[in-house]
Amino acid sequence: MIDDLLGARSRAWLEAPHGMRALASEDAFQDHVAEMAAAAGTRDIGASSDDLPGLLVDVALGSPAVCALRALRRIAPELAWDDPCLLGAAAEVAWSFRALFNQHDAVALLRRDGDDHYWRRVLSYCARHNLQATLDEYAHYLVDAKVLGAKAAEDRAIGVARAMAQALAIRPSQIDVDDVRVDGESLAIRKFQMRGRFAMRLADYKDEDGAVARLGGVRDAFNSPFRPFVLATTSVGQEGLDFHPYCYRVYHWNLPGNPVDLEQREGRVHRYKGHAVRLNLAERQTTVVRGRGQAPDDPWKRMFEHARSEAAVDTDLIPYWIYEGSVRVERCVPMLPFSREVTRLAWLKRSLTVYRLAFGQPRQDDLLRYLETLVGEGIDATTLEALQIRLQPGSRDVPDDQPPGTEILDRPPLPCPR
């Protein structure tokens, strides 16, 4: 629905060749845009049905185009609501959602319990499950991830929209499966193919049409609120890459050989404004953006700023890297009872504590061997923490008996279980 106050520029964008018409060249779509532009110029909407109010509510709350428009406007408040750049960016995101909801699994999910028109079920689903909140959070993350904060508002909106569209455009991979059966004294192998989008490998792959999808596209899709939700990778394959935006659980299919590799693996999801941090922030700071009558420009920016103002320590670590709450980075290790992994995991966790003691020290290998010898002789590794070089900020609270100008260094708990 196009507001009368903003109608002139919106209608111009609808009718312009570089406006909404540029999304697709199919004749049916062009006719749809022309009919929409004509309807925007009249107040006569014809006969209305009884469910028109419900439809308008679903459009306002759940339309991917409307939700994208609001999300982009919140990270680029300098742009007017009917700015052609903003409208075009929102339309690009909405067009990508069209491809997402045309996937076989999405169609099966939405059609399973009703016979309504599919587009109505999509609107209702997005409204009920708060697509707006999903896109608000995703847009806030992309501004940082794509280094768009200092860019012009137009570049910010376009950059975020393109990143969203690319993540939504990931195609299902084609998985070759061997069905092995015993046939008498021989093995019968039947080969068949499956589609894979829920879980994917971090690698180049061929989609169902035979086109090659690049590793970067898989990573960007995983670092989004959309599928794939599981990413399989090797320690070498994930080196230097971050997976923290929408992941806080690391599943170690096999244990690494040393504590450094363990720290590197789990460090992929323990990063700036990671998923665990944002979940804890939403748990504790939603009252900052609720019940004010008018939505803030960027709700996540406001929550982070408010959390920092409440922190006992004035530092960039809190709340951006560390923020306490019910969610922590999780380490999952599949182990059989009495297997080698049981003792190996205990050794890795103990060695990890010792490794952190050697951080920042010269000749770390020699120091690690010496500390491991002490631990092996019965000294508890936690008692050695007083020797550690600590980089965490100190507390603002100084006791009365503390010399002036000094700080107490209380180590904040890491969002990773010991």
N, C-alpha and C positions, 0 to 999 in steps of 0.2 A: 504494500500500500504506500502510495506516495503522498506525503503531507503537502497540503496546499501552500504552506509558507515556503516550502523548498521545491515546489513543483517545477519551476521554470528550468533550473539547471539540471534537475533529474531527468526531465523529458528530453532536454537537449542531449544528455548523455545516452539515453535510450535510442535516440534516432541517429546519433553520430556513427559513422563507419568504424571509428576506433573505440566506440563505447561497448555496450553490451553485445552488439552485433558481432564483434570481433572474437567472441568466445568460440563460435562454431560456424561453419559455412553451410550446414544442411538447410535445405529449403524449409523444412518444417520448423526448424528453430528460428529462422529469419521471419517466418510468418507469425510465430509466437511473439517475437519481440515487437513486430509491427502492431499486432493486436493489443499488446500491453501498452505501447506508446499511445495508441488511439484511446484506450480506456482511461489513461491518465489525464486526458484533456476533457473529460466529461464527468458530471456528477451522477449520471444515470447508470446505476449498476444493475438495473433490471430487477426481476423478481428474486427475492432472497429466501433462503430455506431456514428452517428452524435451528439448524446447527451452525448458522453463520457466525454467531458470537464465539462458539467453541473453536471454529476454524480460525478466526482472527486471533484468538488467544494462542493457539498452537503456532501460527505463523510468527506472532510477535515474540514468543518465548523459545520456539524450537527450530525456526527456519535456519538452515546453515548460513544462508546469505545474510540474514539479519544479525545472527550471532557473530558472524565474522566481521560485519560492519561495526558492531559495538566494540568488539575486542580490539580491532585495529584503531578505532577512534580513541580508545583509552590509552594506547601507547603512542598515539600521534594526535594529542588534543588540539594542536594548532590548526588542524584541518577542519573545515566546515563539514557538517553531516552530508551535504550534497556535493562535496568536492568530487569532480570527475576522477581524480586519482584515487581517492578513498573508495568510491563506488566500484571502480575497475578492479582494485585489489580485493575487495570483498567478493566480487563476482568470480574472480579467479579461484578463490578458496571454495566457494559454493560449487563451482563446476567440478572441482576435484572430489567433493563429497558425493556428487552424482555418480562418479565412477566407483567410489567406495561402496555405496549402497546398492550398486548393481552387481556386486560380487555374489557368488552362489551362496556362501555361508550367511551373508547378511540377509539375502532374500529369504532363506530358510528360517532364520531366526525371527524375522518380523512377521512372516506369514503363518507361523505355526499355530496361532491361537485366534485367528480372525480372518474375515473375508472382505475387509474394507479395501478401498483403493490403496494401492501400495504407497503412493506419495503421501496420503493422509497418515498411514501408519508410521512413515519416516518422521513426519512432523511431530506426531504424538510421542514417539520414542525419544526424539531429541529433547523435547520439552520436559518429559518425565525424568530423564536422566541428566538434565542440566548440562547440555552442550555448551551453554554460555560460560559456565565456570571452567569447563575444560579448555576452551579457547582462550579465555582470559589468562589462565596460568601458562598455557603454551606460548602465547604471544609475549608474555613477560620474559620467559626463558629465552626466546629467540632473539630478543633485543640484545641480551648479553652475549649469547652464543655467536651471533653474527656481527658483533661489535657495531651495532647500529645506534647506540645511545647518543652519540655526538653528531649523527647525520641529520640532514634536513628531514622534516616531517614526511614529505613525499617519499624520500628514499627509505625512510624507516618503515612506512606502511607497505611499500612495494616489496622491500626485502623480506619482511616477515611473511607476507602473503605468498611469495614465491617459495620460501622454505616450507611453509605449510603444504602447498600444492605438491611439491616434490615428495614430501613424506607420505602424503595420501596416495600418490601415484604408484607406489611400489606394487609390482605384480607378483602373483603367487609363483613360487619356484616349482620346477618339475622334479620330483624325487623318484629315482629308480629303486624299486623294491624287489628283492628276491624272496619268493615264497618257497621255502625248502620243505620237502616232504619225503618221508622214507617209503620207497616202493620196493618191497622185498629186500634184496641185498644191495640195492642201489639208492641213490638220492635223486629225486625228481625236483628240478628247479624250474619254477614258473616265474617269469619276469613280468612285472606290471608297473605302472606309473601312478603316482599320487600327487595331488596339489599340496603345496605347503606354504602357509602364510602366517599361521599362529606361531610357529617356531621356525627359525631360519639359521643358516650358517653365515658367519662373517666371512664371505668370500664372493667372488664373481660367480654368477650362476645364469642359467638359461631359463627364461620364463616359459609359460605354456605355449607361447607363439614362436619360440625359438630365438627370441632376441636376448642379447646378453645384458644383464643388469649388473652394474658395478658395485664393488664393495662399499663405496661411500654412500650409495643410495640405501643399502641395507642398514648401515650404521645410523643414518639420519632417520630412517623409519623407526628403528628401535628406540632412538632418542626422542620419541614423540609419544603422545598418549594413545596412539593407534597401533595396529599390528605391524610387525611381530612383537609378541610379548615375551618370547624366550629367544635368546641369542646364544648360539654355540660357537666357541672360539678356542684357540690354543693360547698358551702363555705368550708365544712369539707373535701370534696374529693380533693380539690386543695391545701389544706394547705401544705406548704413546697415545692411545686412544682413550677417550672418556665415555663412560656409559652411565653416569650419575643422574642425568635429567629425570629419568622415569624408572630407575632401578635402585634397589637397596639390598638385594639378596644375591649373594654369590654362591653358586653351587659348584664345589670342587669335585669334579668327576674322578680325578686322581690327585693325590697330594703332591705339592712341589717338593723339590729336594732340599730346599733351604728356606730359612725365614724371610730372606730378602724377596724371593719370588712370591711367597705368601703375601707379604706386605704390598708388593706390586699388583698382584691380582685384585686384592680387596681395595687398593687405592683407586682403582678404576671407577668405583661407585661412591667413594668418599671424597667428594670434591665440593667446589664452590656452589652454594645453593642447590645441593643435591636433593634427591627425592625424599630421603629421610628428614632432612632439615625442613623442607617445605611442608611435609605432613605434620611435623611438630608445630610449625608456625601456624598452620591452619587450625590446629587443635587449640592453640592458646591465644590467637590474635584475631579471630574472626569478628569479635565484638567491635573491633576498630572500624570495620567497613559495613557493619549491619545496623539497620534501624536509624539511618541518618536521613532518609527521605530522598537522597540523591546519591547515585553511585559515584565513587571517586574515579579520577582519570585512570589510574592503574592501581587496583586494590592490592596487588602483591607488593608493589613499591611502598605503599602506605604501611602495610603490615610489617615489612622488614624495617622500615624507619622507626616505627613505634617500638618494635622489639629491641632495636639497638638503643633507643633512648631509655629503656627499662633495664638494660644490662648493668650488672655490678661493675663491669670492666669496660672502659672505653677503648675498643679495639675493632679491627676489621674481621677478626675471627668469629666474633659473636654478633649477630646470629647467622652470619653468612656461611660459615664452615661448621660451627658447633652450635646446636640449639637443643637443649634437653626436652624430652617428651617421651611418649610411650613407644615411639618408633625408633629403632636403631638399625644400623647396617648389620645384616645377618650373614653368618658364615654357616653354610650347610655342607656336611661331609657324609656321603653314604658309606657306612662301615658295617661289616659283619662282626658280630661279637667274637672276641678272642682272635681277631685277625691282626695282621701287622699294622694296619692303618690305625688301630686303637692306640698302640704305643707310639707310633710315628706322629700322630696328631698331638699327643701329650708332649712329645719332644719338640715339635715345631712351636707350640704355644709357649713352652718354657724358653726356647731359643729366641723367640720373637721378643720376649721381655728383655733378654740379655742383649739382643741386637739394638733395641732402642736405647739401652744404656750406653752403647758405644757410638751412638750418633753424634757427629761433630768432633770426635776425638781423633788424634793422629794415630796411625798404624792400627787401624781398626781390627784387622785380622788377628794380630797378636793379642790385642786386648780381648777380643771375643774368645779366643782359646783359653786365656787366663780366667776370664769370668766363668766360662763353662766348666773349667776345672773346679772353681770354688763351689759352683752349684752342685757339681757331682760329688763334692765332699760333704754335702748336707746343708750348705748355706742357702736359705730361701732367697730366690731372685728378687722378690719384692722388697727385701731389706736393703738391697743395693741401690734402690731408686734415688736415695739421697745423693749418690755420686753422679746422677744424670745431669747433662746440660739441658735445661728446660727452656723452651722457646715460647711457652704460653704466657699470656699477659698476667700481671699481678692483680690482686684485689684492690679496690679503692678503699676498703676499710682497713685502717691501721690501728692496732691496739694502743692503749695508753702507754704501755711500757716499751713500745717500739721506738727506736731512734728516729728523729725527724728525717724525712726524705727517703725512707726505706719502704719496701712493699712486701707483703706476704705473697709468696708464690704458691697458690693452691692449684694443683694440676686439675683442669676440668676433665671429667670422664669423656673418653672418646665415644662417638656413636658406633662403636664396633664391640661386640661382646668379647671378653677375654677367653 
